[in-house]
Structures are given as structure tokens and as C-alpha cells.
């Protein structure tokens, strides 16, 4: 690594961003997994609401692209609609 102030600062900020991104990505994946693993229709709908919120927040902070979030929300909604009461 070069010994410039700007390079050292970039390394520090990259570490911070990496930690934030990992935490947010984990939160998003956990919310999506909750929908997939839901057994009843009511639990799945509640989990879907949380997952949609998590996906929208991920788009807002720039973690994923808006079309990626839209595709995931669509896929999860189809999954919840298949579940019978």
C-alpha cells in the first residue's frame, strides 16, 4: 500500500463502508429468508411487509439496484400468494 494520506484515508473509509454494507446486506437477506420459510399465510404476509421495507431501504442507501429489489419483491409476493390458508 502506498504511503499517501489520501490512500490511508481511503483504506479507513472502505473498512467502515464494508462493515455497514455487510450488516445491511445481512439484515436484508434475513428478512427475505423469513418470507421463504414462513409456514402460514398470516406469518408470510407479515414477513413480506418487513422484507419489502428492508429491500426498499437497501435501494435507498445504494446497496442494491432498484430493479433488483423490484424483482425480489415480485418473486416473494408470488410465493406468498401461492400459500394456502
N, C-alpha and C positions, 0 to 999 in steps of 0.2 A: 504494500500500500504506500502511496506517495505521502510525503510529509508536508502537505499544504493544509492551511487552516480550513479551506473550503471542503477538502476531501474528508478531513476528520469530522467536520460538522455533518457532512452528508452521511457518513457512516453512522453517526449517532442518531440522526433523524430517521434513517432507514430502519434501524433496530426498533425504534418506538413505533413506527408505522407498521412494521411487520407484526409486532405484538398485538396492536389494535386490530389489524386485519384478520389475524388468526382467531382472536376472540369473537369478532363479529361473524366470521365465516362459520365458526363452531356453533354460535347461537342460531344462525340461520339454518344450518343443517339439522340441528336438534329439533327445531320447530317443524321442519319438513318431515323428519322421521316420525314425529308424533302423529301426523296425519296418516302416514302409511301404516303405522302399527295400531291405529285405533280400531277397536272391535265393534263398537256400537255406532249407530248413526249420530246420536247426540254428541258423543265424545269426538267423533270425526269432525263434525261441524264446528265445535269449539276449537279443536286443534287447527282446523283450516283457517279460522279467523286469526289465530295467533301467527300461523305460518305466513299468511298474506301480509300481515303487518311487518313481520321480520323481513320478508322479501322486499317490501316497499322501502323499508329503512336501509336495506343493503344497496338498493338502487340510489337512494338519496345521498349516501355517503360515498358512492362511486365504487363499491365493492364488486358489483356485477352490472351487466348491461340491462337496460330496461326490457329489451326483447327477451332476454334470458329469463328474467323474473316473470314476464307475461306467460311464457311457455310453461314454466314450472307451476304457476297459479292455475293455468288451464288444465294441466295434467292432474294436479291434485284435486281440482273441482270435479273432474270426470270420475276420479277414484271415489270421492265421497258420494257422488250421485249414484254410483253402482251399488253401494252398500244398502242392503235392505234393512228395514226396521226390526 
